Amino acid sequence: NRYEKISAVFLDWFISECNLLGYLACIRKFYFMEAGDSMHHFATSVFTAIGQSEPWAESSRLTNILHDCLSENRGGDKLAVFANKEITSMSPMTASVMNGLSLSFNVPWPV
């Protein structure tokens, strides 16, 4: 009984004060491809950079491309992209280069 009351207080606090539902909606939008148009734009931008022999495999460059693609989507500024060390700007232009990318979502403490 006591546990249930404390849990309800914490849940209410996370939802109302920490915007937990907003963060979960943002994660759903990007990680589960609900915002598929934005992620398609990101993939197209990466493949365009690869095709033009531009350096694209640096995490800062990838994150900038992602933020440009997500500028209209709320919460996109909390996302970052990281490339695994095996990926270089010289990697072949195939869809498999996307396997080496990691998407990170940054939220403040205590969320």
N, C-alpha and C positions, 0 to 999 in steps of 0.2 A: 504494500500500500504506500509506504513512504517512498520507495523506489519509483513507483508510478508517478507520484506527485513531482518529485525532483526531475524525472525524465521529461515530464510535460513542460515544466518551467524552462529547462534547457532547450528543448525543441522550439518552444515559443520564442525564446531569446535568439536562437540561431536563425529562425525564419524572419523575425521582425527586425532585429538589430543588425544582423550580419548579412542579410540578403542571401541566405542560403538558396532559396528557390531561384533567384536570379542567376546565381552561379551554375546551378544544376541545369537551368534552361540553356545557358550559354554552352555548357559542355555538351548537352544533347544536340545543340545546333551544329557544332563543329566536329566533335568526335564521332557522332553517329550520322553525320552527313545530312542533317536536316537542312543545312544551308549548302546544298550541293552545288548551286550556281557559283557561290563564292569559292568553294574548293576546286571547282572546274576551272575557274579563272586563274587560281593559283597554279594549278598543274599546267595550264596553257602558258602562263608566264614563264614558268621554269623551263618548259620545253622550248620556248622561243629563245630564251637566253642560251640554252644548250646549242640550239641550231645556229645561233649567231656567234658561237665560240666565245661568249662572254663568260667571265668568271662568275659562277653561280653557286658553288658548293660551300661558301662560307656561311656560317650561321647568321651573321648580321645581315648579309645580302638576302638570304632566304626569309628572314623575319621581316625585312623591309618589303619584300615582294608580297608576303602574306598580309601585312598591315595595309598595303595599298589595295589589295583585293577585298579586304574586309572592312574598309573604311565606312561603309554604310551599315554594317552590322554592329550592334551594340555588344560590347564585351570582347571584341576582337583584339583590343589593345592588351589584353591579358595573355594572349597567345604568343608563343615563340617557337621557331623551328630550329632544330639542330640536325646537322648532317653527321653521320657516322664517319669515322676516320678513313674508312675504306673508299668513301666516295670522294672523287676529285673532280675538278672542272673538266678533266679529260675523259670522264666516264662516258660510255656510249649512250646514244640517244634512244633509250628504250624505257618502257614503263617500269622496269626493275629498279631504276635509280630511285624511285619513290620509296622502295622498301628500306632504304638506308636513311630515311628522314624520320625524325621524332618530333611530335607536336607536344609542346609543354604549355600548361595552363597555370598561371600564377594567381594565387588568391592570398589575401592578407590573413594573418593569424587572427583568430583561432579557427577559421574555416578550414 
